[in-house]
Amino acid sequence: MIYDKEEERIAKGEKIQSYDICCLRYELRVKNSHLNSMKRNDKGKGRPKELRSYFSYQLWKEYMVKHVQPIVHRGDYYKITEAEKIIENSHFTKKKKDDLRAFLVQISKGNIDTPKKHMSKPTYRKYLRDLESIGISPVLIPKNLSTQNHAAFPSFLKNPFIL
């Protein structure tokens, strides 16, 4: 789960704590069946089914890379105008550049799965890899979005999920 902690507090009618402000929280919920499987020596990893067994940086990184990065994707976040500049300066052919831009527009008008309706799965995965290779997340910063205090969103945000 990935969510805005401040918004969650508001939705639940709870007091917003100072540490909840501007906090994006991500959680990986591990099911009991997974814990049992990991406990086994034959097919699992022989990891004891104890809370302390799951509190290591290495294990956290392993789970985040495997389960969170496929959701948030690699690459930094850009407004379409900035993404276009990077794509234009890339090594791709003119047609591929046009296709990547169209791919980003499809996602921004719908969601990350919208392009799947218009292309094959291998092409979809290839476009995601192409964007990753030039450091662009397929999720764009909305170009007309502004914050509550009416300051414009930046044209670029470093991806906080890249490990």
N, C-alpha and C positions, 0 to 999 in steps of 0.2 A: 504494500500500500504506500502510495506517495500522496501527501496532502499538505495543505497549508495549516499549520497548527493554530494560528491566530483565528482563521476562519472556522476551524473546528470548534474552538472555544465559544465563538459567537453563536454558532448554530446550536450548540448544546446549552446556551444561556449561562455559561460558566465565566468566572472572572478570568481575564487575560493576565497572565503573569508576565513579568518583564522578559523572561527567557522565551516566551512564546511569540514575541513580536518579530516579524519578518523571518519566521522559522519555517522552513520547508522540511517536513519530516518524512523519512522513508523507513518502512518496516518490512522485514521479511518474516512471514509467519511460517514456522516449520511445524508440519503436522506430526502427530504422534506416530503414525505409520512410518514416516521417514526416520524419526528418532529410533524406532525399533529396528528398522532396516540397517541403519548405520551402526547399531550396537552389535549386530551379528559379525562373526569373524569370517564366515565362509563367503558371503556376497557383499557384506558391508565393509566398514573400515575398522571394526573393533573399537569404536568410540563409545565410551561409557555413556549411558543415558542419564547424565547429570548436567545441571545447568553450567557448572564451571568448565565442562568439556567444550562448550560452545562459545566461550568468551576469550577468544584469541584473535589477534589482528589477522593472522593468516587465514583462519577459517572464515572470519567476517569478509575478507577480501574475496575468497573463493566463492562464497554464496552471492555476494553482490555482483561480481563479474558474471556469474552464471545466470542469475535470475533478474537483476535490476538493469544491467546495461542493455539487454535486448529490448527492454521497454523504453528506456530513455534515449537510447542510441548514442553513438559516439559522435563527436564533433561539437563545435560551439554553436550557440544560438545567434542568428542574425535576422535583421529585417530583410525583406526580399531584395531591396536595392543593394544592400551590402553583399548578399549571397550572389546576386547577379554579377557583381564586379569580380568576385573570387572565381566564379564559374567561367566568366569571360577570359580571365587571365590563366586559366588552367590549360593543360595539355590536350584536352579533349577536342574532337572534331566539332565543326560548327553544328552539325546535326545533333550530336550527343549533348552539346551545350544547350541547344533549344529543348531537347527532350528532358534534360535535368531541370531546367527552369519550369517547364510544364508540369513535371512531376511534383515540384515544390508547390506550385500553385494549386494542383489538385488536392494535396494534403492540407494546405491552408484553407481551402474552401470547404473541406469536409473533415476528414481525420486521417490518421496514419494508414488506415486500411482502404481509403477511397481509391487509390490508384490500382489496387488489386482487381477492381471491376473492369479495368480497361487494358490490362496487360497480363502476361503470363507470370507465374510465381518466380521463375528464374530471372526474368527481366526486372521484376520488382526488387528482388534481392540484389541484383547487379547495380541498380540505381542507388540503393542504400549504401552499398560498398563504394561506389564511385563518389558519392557525397562524403562518406567517411574519409576517403583517401585525400580529399582536399580540405578536410576539417570542418565540414558543414553538417549540422544536425538537420534532419528532415523536418523538424518542428521549427517553424519560423516565429519570430517575434512579430505580433500584429503591427502593421505599419501605422494604424490610426489609433492605437490604444494609448491611453494616458492614465496616470495614477490618480488617486483620489484628490491629491493636491494640484492636479492638472499639469504637472511637469511631464514632459514627454518621456517615454521609455527610451532607453539607449538603443543604438543600432546594433550593439554587440553585447552578448553575455557569455562569459566563460562557462563551460559546462561543469557544474560542481560534482557531477557523478562520475567523471572519468578518474579511474584509479591508476 
